[in-house]
């Protein structure tokens, strides 16, 4: 169970910790906090999560948690119906949806609730800007596709496509989600390491892009695959780690686009291949969309970790108390249904 629990926990920790650094630049974080944030802090006026307490999660992990619960109710089977139910139930939680839902998710929820067949055009627009839907909103909640398919990246990719098409139906979002799901599934194999999940992630992004073009909508935008490769190259430089992080921030970016958030997460992993939890800390402090980059990084990093130390146990205690979530119980139930 420890690998599944660590994937969930590292992701939740990254989301909650990153809520206090979101929207700030790389340099602003270091100036404001006199270094890097390494604990749960209360978000302030600079953050979307203003009003959260220290240790509370945002849309990222709340969607992940609820999706896992719905999949368990469906005996571990992932399909479009279950994903829609999870999204609609989540949209009725104002503490998450009203404050955090991104534009792509909001558009999809409106479509579901009105019974429309296609996304609505923006006011004054002559057509739907599908390229703008290639955001990180699916990759941030895609870990269930990996967690329910341990050691089976091909099935994880299949399920990632099903999950992503519900809200982010384009080939770039699918490519990014498949990269993360494949990496997590591989991470859950015995004796997997960071380089194993990076390799699997690149393979997943390639398959996701190919299948996304065939099954979904091809949109304009940079290749997730090529930008993962670039992020790995940057992370492999002979520089001090903070300089590498700054290069990743400046060159790859850590924003809303899936071709930023997913590639930079793999770059952060590569720069921390001997210390997976430190990857979460670096993601929290990377700047811009930190909660999302940190949950993506965390769910992958945690998937290779067997041990849970006292620090992580204490953080899980805080997460469970502050969010009224049973993360340990969820991990046990996922492991049981996977047997």
Beta strands, then each sheet from edge to edge (+ up, - down):
end
